[in-house]
Every structure is written in C-alpha cells, then in structure tokens.
Amino acid sequence: MSRWSRLSTLIASWVLYWLLLIGVKCGPAIAAILRATQSGGPQGAGSVNLSYGDGGFTLTALRLGETLYQGSISTLALVLWIGVPPLLLWVAWAVLRRRDERRSGQMV
C-alpha cells in the first residue's frame, strides 16, 4: 500500500490546507485585529466588527478612528475556498487508492 493511499495522509493534507488557508487569507485580518485590540491607549480606542448580510461576511478593524483592515467575502466564495480543494484531494486520494488496490491484486 502506497503512502498516498492511507487515510491519515488524506486527513493530514486537509488540515495542512486549512492551516495554510487561514494563514494566507486571514493573516492580515488577524494582525489588524491584534493591533486594534492591543492594550495601550484610551479605553475604547480600537474596535472590530464582523457582520453578515446579503453580500456575505464583512470584517472591519479600527484603532483611534483609523481603518486598519476592511475585507469581505461572499458566502459562496467562502464555501468554495473551504470545501472544494479538500474535495479534490479526496478524489485524488480515492483514485490513487483504487489504483494501488488493483496493482496489489494483480501481484497476488
């Protein structure tokens, strides 16, 4: 059985994908949220707002009236980013697994 046909490899690739997605797509937002909410400055100097509406999710981070970050994503785009690449990884895993099973069956 090949290394790529193990279930643990599939699950590890999903986790790695989601961690990279969070790091790349949410990294700037996370940094802005930390800057907006850090201590030091007058009470209420920073604020973070996450809202959901017809256009999807919108995140705004402010500090002392300055916009540190403003971003939005539609619900469809969010679902596609979260779901499609792991689905494609699962299809590739299933194809490789089936190929390995056929190959090992022929050798017996």
C-alpha positions as CSV (number, residue, x, y, z in Angstrom):
1,M,0.0,0.0,0.0
2,S,1.4,3.3,-1.0
3,R,2.0,6.2,1.4
4,W,-0.6,8.3,-0.5
5,S,-3.4,5.7,-0.2
6,R,-3.5,5.9,3.6
7,L,-6.4,7.8,5.2
8,S,-4.1,9.6,7.7
9,T,-2.3,11.2,4.7
10,L,-5.6,12.5,3.3
11,I,-6.7,13.9,6.7
12,A,-3.2,15.5,7.2
13,S,-3.4,17.1,3.8
14,W,-6.8,18.6,4.7
15,V,-5.5,20.0,7.9
16,L,-2.4,21.4,6.2
17,Y,-4.6,23.0,3.5
18,W,-6.9,24.6,6.1
19,L,-4.0,25.9,8.2
20,L,-2.4,27.4,5.1
21,L,-5.7,28.9,4.0
22,I,-6.1,30.6,7.4
23,G,-2.5,31.9,7.4
24,V,-2.7,33.3,3.9
25,K,-6.2,34.6,3.6
26,C,-6.8,35.5,7.3
27,G,-3.3,36.6,8.3
28,P,-3.7,40.3,7.5
29,A,-7.1,40.4,9.3
30,I,-5.7,38.6,12.3
31,A,-2.8,41.0,12.5
32,A,-5.1,44.0,12.3
33,I,-7.4,42.6,15.0
34,L,-4.5,42.1,17.3
35,R,-3.3,45.7,16.7
36,A,-6.9,47.1,17.2
37,T,-7.4,45.3,20.4
38,Q,-4.0,45.6,22.0
39,S,-3.7,47.5,25.2
40,G,-2.1,50.9,25.4
41,G,-4.2,53.9,24.5
42,P,-7.5,55.2,25.7
43,Q,-10.4,53.0,26.6
44,G,-12.4,52.0,23.5
45,A,-9.6,53.1,21.1
46,G,-10.0,50.0,19.0
47,S,-12.9,48.1,17.6
48,V,-13.6,45.0,15.5
49,N,-16.8,44.4,13.7
50,L,-17.8,41.2,11.8
51,S,-21.1,41.4,10.1
52,Y,-23.1,39.1,7.7
53,G,-25.5,40.4,5.1
54,D,-26.6,39.9,1.6
55,G,-23.1,40.4,0.3
56,G,-21.6,37.8,2.7
57,F,-19.2,38.5,5.6
58,T,-17.5,41.8,6.2
59,L,-14.8,42.4,8.7
60,T,-13.6,45.9,9.8
61,A,-10.9,46.6,12.4
62,L,-10.4,50.2,13.6
63,R,-8.0,51.9,16.0
64,L,-8.3,55.5,17.0
65,G,-10.7,56.1,14.1
66,E,-8.2,54.7,11.5
67,T,-9.2,51.7,9.5
68,L,-6.6,49.0,9.9
69,Y,-8.4,46.4,7.9
70,Q,-11.5,46.1,5.9
71,G,-12.4,43.0,3.9
72,S,-15.3,41.0,2.8
73,I,-16.1,37.6,1.2
74,S,-19.3,36.2,-0.3
75,T,-20.8,33.2,1.3
76,L,-20.3,31.2,-2.0
77,A,-16.6,32.1,-2.2
78,L,-16.1,31.1,1.5
79,V,-17.8,27.8,1.0
80,L,-15.7,27.1,-2.2
81,W,-12.4,28.0,-0.5
82,I,-13.2,25.8,2.4
83,G,-14.7,22.8,0.6
84,V,-13.5,22.4,-3.0
85,P,-9.8,21.8,-2.5
86,P,-10.3,19.1,0.2
87,L,-12.9,17.5,-2.1
88,L,-10.4,17.5,-4.9
89,L,-7.8,16.0,-2.6
90,W,-10.3,13.3,-1.6
91,V,-10.9,12.4,-5.3
92,A,-7.2,12.2,-6.0
93,W,-6.8,10.0,-2.9
94,A,-9.6,7.7,-3.9
95,V,-8.2,7.3,-7.4
96,L,-4.7,6.5,-6.1
97,R,-6.1,4.1,-3.5
98,R,-8.1,2.2,-6.2
99,R,-5.1,2.1,-8.5
100,D,-2.9,0.7,-5.6
101,E,-5.6,-1.9,-4.8
102,R,-5.7,-3.1,-8.4
103,R,-2.0,-3.2,-8.6
104,S,-1.6,-5.2,-5.4
105,G,-4.4,-7.6,-6.6
106,Q,-2.6,-8.3,-9.8
107,M,0.6,-9.2,-7.9
108,V,-1.0,-11.9,-5.8
